[in-house]
Amino acid sequence: MLIQIMNLLLQVLVSIVAGACLLRCYLQWLAFNLGSGQSRTIGAYVLPLSNWIVIPLRRLIPSIGRFDVASFLAAYLLIAGKTAILFLISGADLANALWLLLALIDLADLILSGLVGLVLASVILSWIGAGTQIQFLVSLLVDPLLAPIRKAMPNIGALDLSPLVLLLILQVLQIVVGNLR
């Protein structure tokens, strides 16, 4: 029971902070301005959650082109720390590098879960929040993922099934990642 409670608490905390690091990495890939001076931008939420771990890592590890290695590594380190704590609580030995592989699988699962959430948010906001700033931001995040699917799919008129196809692809990947675990 203690392990389940710790797992829940650590999962929530780490998912929020590691998710912010991954979002920061993805936004940098999209060349999105995360300027902290603007109080109403996504940067006002992402930067305070992730600066404490990303900034020190950035001093050691530079970005590779548009890929923010420090943010991605920060997310992995947070998940690896959570996995190590849970391994220690359960009495498992950290000498076996299996926990590092499990952390990598958890990172892939977090990425896929975040993408599923973004696609669902995009679909819902296209129905009820068309034209709002948040709908614009979510579309900015999801459209690069939908673009290749839209090119491959035949045009069905006003009905856009590309989010459904992307959700199916993401869910298949989640099944694969779940089976790896």
N, C-alpha and C positions, 0 to 999 in steps of 0.2 A: 504494500500500500504506500509506503514512504517513497519508493522508487517511482510509482505512478504519479504521486503528487509532485515530486521534484521534476519528473519528466514534463508534466503539464506546465509548471511554472517556468522552467528553463525553456521549453519549446515556445511559449508565448513571448518571453523576453527576447530570446535569441532571434526568433522569426521577425520581430519588429525591427531590431537593430540591424540584423544581417540583411533583411529585406530593404532597409534604407540604404545600406551599402551597395546592394545589387542594383537598386533603382538609380543610385548616383552613378554607378558604372555605366548603366544603359543610357542614362541621359547624357553622359559625356560622349558616349559612342554616337548619339544622335546630334551632337554639337549643340545641346540645349544649354542656355545660360542659367546657371544656378545662383546668380548673384544674390548674396545674403542681404543686400541693402534694401531690397524690395520685400515688404512684409507680407504681401499676398501671393507670392509665388511658391511653387513647390519646394524651392530651395530653402525657404524659411522653415520647412518641416524636416526635410531630408538632412540638411547640413548639421543642425544641432544634434541629431541622433547619431550621426556618423563621424563628425569631425574628430572626436576624441581618439578614435582608432585609425582613421584614414590619414590624417595629417602626419602623425609620426611615421607611418609606413611609407608615405610619399617621400619623406626625406631619404629613405633607404632604397626605395624601388620606384623608378620613374615609370610614367605611362609609356605604352608602346603604341605610337600613333594616337588614334582616338580611344584605344582600349585602356581604361583606368585600372592598371594591375593592382594598385594599392587598395582600391575599393573592393575588387573581386577577392583579393587575398584576405582582406579584413573580414568579409562574409565567411570565407572558409575557416579562418582562425576562430571566429565566434562559434561556428557550428562544431568545429573540432574540440573546442573547449567544453561545450555542452556535452558532447559525446564522451569525452574523457571523464567528466564529472559523473555522468551516469554509469560509466563502466566501473569507476572506483566505488561508487555507492553500492553497486550490485556485487562487488567483490571480485570482479574480473581483473585480469592482469593486463597492464598497459604495455608490457614488454612485447606482446604480439601487436603487430602493426595493423591488425584487422580494424581497430577503431578509427584509424585514419581513412581507410577505405569506406567505412560506414559513414564517416563525416562527409566524404565526397559524394556518396549516394544521397545523403540528406540535403546537401547543397543542390544537387540536380533536382531533387523533389521540391525544394523551396522555389527554385527558379520556375519549374513547371506550374506549381500551384499559383505563384504570382502572375504568371502569364494567363492562366485560366481566369483568375480574378479580373485581370485587366480586360480580357475579351468580353467577359460577362458584363462588366461595368460599361464597356463601350456600347454593347447592344442595348442595355437598359437606358443609358443616357441618350442614345440616338432616338429612343421612343419618347422619353419624358423631358429630357434636358437639352434638346437641340438648340445650338447656338450659344450655350453657356460657356464660361471659361473652363470649367472642369471637363466638359464634353470635348472641348478643343484639345485640352492637354491629354486626355485619355486617347483621343483619336490620333494625336501625334505619336503616342507610344505604341499603339496597336497597328496603325496603317503600314509601317514598314514590314510587319509580319504578314499582313493580309495582301500586300501588293503582289507577291509571286503567285499566290493562290488565285487572285482575281485575274491575273494574266492567263493562267492555265485553264480556268473555268469558262465555259460558254456564257455569254450574256443572256440572262433570263428576264431582262427588262428591269423593272423597278425593284425586284426582289434580289437582295444580295445574300447569297448563301455562303460566302467566304468565311464569315465568323463561325458558322456551324462546322465547316470543313476544318478550320484551324482548331476548334475545340475538340473535334474527333482526333486529330493528329496529336494534340497535347495529351488527351486522355490515353491514347495508345502508348505514348512515351511514358506516362505515369505508370501504366501497367508494367511496362518493361522495367522501369526503375524500381517499382515495388517488388518485382520478382528478383531483382538483383540483391535486394536487401535480405 
